[in-house]
Amino acid sequence: MDPEAYRIPLIHIWAHNHLQPMREGPNDITTRACAQQSRAVPSLSASSADKQQHLGGGQMMMADSGSTEEVAVIGNTDITSAESENNIINTMVERGTALLRKMEINVAEAEKRTGKNTVNMQETYTVYLIETRPAETIPEGAMPAAPDTLWRRYSEFELLRTYLLVTFPYIIIPPLPEKRAEFVWHKLSADNLDPDFVERRRVGLENFLLRVASHPVLSNDQIFFLFLTEEKGWREAVLDTGFQDKVDSRLKSLSAMFRVKNPDKRFTALKQYSDELNTVISQLLRVRARVADRMYGVYKVHGNYGRVFSEWSAIEKEMGDGLQSAGHHMDTYAASIDDILEEEEHYADQLKEYLFYTDAVRSVCRKNELIQYELEMEVQDLAHKKQQKEELLTGTVRIFSLKGMTSKLFGQESQEQRESRVAALDQSIHEGEETVLQKNKECKEFVRSAWEDIERFKEQKDKDLREALISYAIMQISMCKKGIQVWSNAKECFNKM
Amino acid sequence: MARQLRLSSPASASSLFNRLQLDDDLEADVRDLYASTETRDLFVTVDDPKKHVSTMETYITYRVSTKTTRIEFDLPEYCVRRRYQDFDWLRIKLEDSQPTHLIPPLPEKFVMKGVVDRFSEEFVETRMKALDKFLKRVADHPVLSFNPHLNAFLSVKDLNKRQGLALLTKVGESVKHVAGGYKLRARPAEFCAMGEYLDTFSQKLGTIDRIAQRILKEQSEYLTELREYGTVYSSWATSEEELQRPLEGVASCVKTCCGALEDQSESMSQDFLPVLREYVLYIESMKNVLRKRDQTQAEYEGRLEAAILRKQEDRTPMPVEVEKCQDKVECFNADLKADWERWQSNKRQDFKQLLTGMADRNINHYEKCQAAWESLITLLQDKQTEDKTSETN
């Protein structure tokens, strides 16, 4: 099978960041064809006019960066910020799960709906369009097939995730994008219905689906498949699995306080790491928001130069033109910060994903503790029973039991009574041994499969975060280049004064 | 040419010759003033600040070096030490002896003792640059540069003796110019325009000063946050293995950017703002000269009126003072226009330099940051290709 066939056409993510379906444009084919080229070459030819048309939300990077401005030329590798981020998704896709071989998935649009909620009140909510289509190479010049679509709202995504959490407790379940905007710098809206927030959430939801679809275990789940393909019947199907019962017990157990006698050192270390990561990423996001605020201030104040140069140029003869043009460049400079910070939100989102991942990691560690604890309890219980039996047989009373006391008080029990008791205990011990065996097996199996997933996760995390850092560095370079450009232009104007 | 040449300037042979050559075309005069200064024969520099501690006071002196071929000077080179108060003396002397000319400004005399450290490196450096500028402007001026007080300033070893009556004379002389309450009738349009221009220009410079200060403030706050930002990456690096180097790399980049920004801010504070402020002072000086001109004209008009009345009464001829006043006005106007032109020209150069300097500083800052991030990417991507090759092996 052509490996190119299951590379997710990344352009779908980018091309749909505005709110109109733009599937059938020629852009799709050219961009798709180009996405299949070597990763290192940014070669798309969409003109800047097209770019304007497609960038409704305005903040996402096109895989196309026709202008050389955004290309960081380092050694022989030309790479744009968008490409770097795409690399993360490429990595996901390269795993080549069976599901992804069959279909392409993306969250294409967001739409507002109003309806009655459970308490019969009107509410406004957003729904997201999930598109799936068979993964296959389109021959040159042909139109891609129309996708299957269905609408889902955020709460349904939450339901799916809860189901996965309960069904696969040994897997680190990918997180959903945040429900409410947090870590915002002041210009960014914290309003859930704000179009920029909705847009970033759309991307986050798509990312979630792709993460699940590229997971070696999760991608095979039927409920997940139905989520992507069955709009109406899905809710029933999920509830039918009876996972709700497990949810309650899971919640109870995860929050319970218990102490494991012999904790697995690896899990302890992992939990600690996860907590540290959580703390440090939170801190990073907070400080970054403050940095963004300040940077905003610096840039915007420069806009005042634009105004005063313009006013000053009015009283000058020879200097006037130079000043006036320089003033315009100052305005450009001041305006440039909006795009710069919008782009940086990408990076913040990538960090947030891993922040939320730490919760999932923690859950797995807790689940392991729980299983370990239950095993220890069973072992203890079994030992207790064996001891009881021994005492019965030897007649020594080391363990207090009511029966024992009453028999002492009211006379020795008969041989028959004793034998039946021993038999009952034997039965209980036998069952107990079975249980311990089973629990042991369960525990080992959990540890094995969990640790497999943890190794996979670690690798993924290292790669993804490295990519995120690269793309952040590229953003910084781009920002520097813009700054140099603007000030060079201004300098030219000053020289003409 | 009936007009008398100004008495205060023993012009050099060449410039004198030039002036005699021309007819009354003022513009030609102005052009020639430029020509004479382009063939420079007087070079001055202010540098080498040194602190002097005596029982009475502590002060700074600067080395004033002169190189010249002018015959008005006995030697071709001089090297003397001067303190601020000496510059101030010179300025006062120039103002008094050349009332019709624009004298360049000095940096602020008084600084609030608690607020500014008069002996800090930055303050001294900034002040020295302003004094150097002052002296160069005087030396470049076709009339002022021939002033005997300047000569003394540049050549005499010990100025103190000469300074004795400086303060007293300052008061005395300036009183002369507050001429007996004459009111100006009609200011010529060109001088009105100059006044208006100066007012607006002064205003705009004030605004630019405020903006620059605000930017510095915002940058300072940004820098604080940015520093913390860098340390969080370092802290994160300690709990990672594979990601340790990349995260350290980011932390280091951020630190470099902080340094670059600090340099830029300091530079703006030391080079940009002082020059801007000094121009505001320059504008004030120019306004003063305009006022003096107005006074001179007013005096002339007043005397003329009085003389005309008297003439009508008893037929006495036009008194000599009135003619002298008329001369004064015409000379003043001519000097002022010439000075205005050169002031405008210098202003253009100065601001070109100032603003391109600002642009350069910003470019420089971004270049440093860009270089840092680019080297980080190389580091990160090298590791990537390393990983890939080890994977495929």
Interface residues (C-beta under 8 A of the other chain):
Chain A: A72 I74 G75 T77 I79 Y273 E276 L277 V280 I281 Q283 L284 V287 R288 R290 V291 D293 R294 M295 G297 V298 V301 H302 N304 Y305 V308 E311 W312 I315 E318 M319 A326 D462 L465 R466 L469 I470 Y472 A473 I474 Q476 I477 C480 K481 G483 I484 W487 S488 A490 K491 F494 N495 M497
Chain B: Y197 T200 F201 K204 T207 I208 I211 R214 I215 E218 Q219 E221 Y222 E225 L226 E228 Y229 V232 Y233 S235 W236 S239 E242 L243 P246 L247 G249 V250 C253 R348 F351 K352 L355 T356 A359 D360 N362 I363 H365 Y366 E367 C369 Q370 W373 E374 L376 I377 T378 L380 Q381 K383 Q384
